Amino acid sequence: MAGKHYRTHLVSDLGEAEIGSQVRLAGWLSFKRVHKRVAFAGLRDGSWTVQVVCAPDQVVDVPRESCISVAGIVQQREPANEGHAELVEVLASGIDVVNPAAPLPVPPDGDPDAAGRRRWRYLDMRRPDFGRALLLRARVAFVLSQWAAEAGFVSLDTPYLAQRS
């Protein structure tokens, strides 16, 4: 991928205004449905997920959760009004596998037990409900920190004064 821009847009930036434009997206392969003549893949980049339409040979051997880069043209999703929130999809002209995923110890859409969640924390963070909780926590911490600074409080990080564990 040397010399290429790995991303021109975030998935959440795609909308009706981008229909017909050439884009390059990067993220994780969240799902794939391979048929004889066409394949559908989900590209998730942390902001949203978009459906990618491609040739079956482009994704058939790519494991789920692999890091991929997709170049293609944004088009209106057909049928546009069948309960899908996404109005656009990407017709892929090329898919590059940036880093193939190793076999996952837990399914990314499953619900592992508490011990599995602790052991595979970095995979658990990819789940949508956990991601929303992390974003909420970060926003609350930011707002509280901003309020404290405006109220004249000083935030100090004193690792030498903390008790050693």
Backbone hydrogen bonds, N-H to C=O, Kabsch-Sander energy under -0.5 kcal/mol:
donor,donor_aa,acceptor,acceptor_aa,energy
4,K,1,M,-2.0
6,Y,4,K,-0.5
8,T,24,R,-3.2
9,H,24,R,-1.3
13,D,10,L,-1.3
14,L,11,V,-1.5
18,E,15,G,-1.2
19,I,16,E,-1.1
20,G,74,V,-3.3
21,S,18,E,-2.4
23,V,72,G,-3.1
25,L,70,V,-2.9
27,G,68,I,-2.3
28,W,44,R,-3.3
29,L,66,S,-2.0
30,S,28,W,-0.9
30,S,42,G,-2.6
31,F,42,G,-0.7
33,R,40,F,-3.0
35,H,33,R,-0.5
35,H,38,V,-2.2
39,A,54,C,-2.7
40,F,33,R,-2.6
41,A,52,V,-2.5
42,G,31,F,-2.6
43,L,41,A,-0.5
43,L,50,V,-2.7
44,R,28,W,-2.7
44,R,42,G,-0.6
45,D,48,W,-1.8
50,V,43,L,-2.1
52,V,41,A,-3.6
53,V,90,V,-3.0
54,C,39,A,-2.4
54,C,52,V,-0.5
58,Q,55,A,-1.7
59,V,55,A,-0.5
59,V,56,P,-1.1
60,V,56,P,-1.7
62,V,59,V,-1.4
65,E,29,L,-3.6
66,S,63,P,-1.4
67,C,99,N,-2.4
68,I,27,G,-2.9
68,I,66,S,-0.5
69,S,96,D,-2.5
70,V,25,L,-2.7
71,A,94,G,-2.7
72,G,23,V,-2.3
73,I,91,L,-2.1
74,V,21,S,-2.2
75,Q,89,E,-3.0
77,R,87,L,-3.1
82,E,79,P,-0.7
89,E,75,Q,-2.6
90,V,51,Q,-2.4
91,L,73,I,-2.9
91,L,89,E,-0.5
92,A,53,V,-2.7
92,A,90,V,-0.9
93,S,71,A,-2.8
94,G,71,A,-1.7
96,D,69,S,-3.0
98,V,67,C,-1.8
98,V,96,D,-0.9
99,N,67,C,-1.8
110,G,107,P,-1.1
117,R,113,D,-2.4
118,R,114,A,-2.0
119,R,115,A,-2.4
120,W,116,G,-2.4
121,R,118,R,-0.9
123,L,120,W,-1.0
124,D,120,W,-2.0
125,M,121,R,-1.8
126,R,123,L,-1.4
127,R,124,D,-1.5
131,G,127,R,-2.6
132,R,128,P,-2.3
133,A,129,D,-1.7
134,L,130,F,-2.4
135,L,131,G,-2.3
136,L,132,R,-2.4
137,R,133,A,-2.4
138,A,134,L,-2.4
139,R,135,L,-2.5
140,V,136,L,-2.6
141,A,137,R,-2.4
142,F,138,A,-2.1
143,V,139,R,-2.6
144,L,140,V,-2.6
145,S,141,A,-2.3
146,Q,142,F,-2.7
147,W,143,V,-2.6
148,A,144,L,-2.6
149,A,145,S,-2.2
150,E,146,Q,-2.2
151,A,147,W,-1.8
152,G,149,A,-1.2
153,F,148,A,-2.6
156,L,154,V,-0.6
158,T,156,L,-0.7
161,L,158,T,-1.0
162,A,158,T,-0.6
162,A,159,P,-0.6
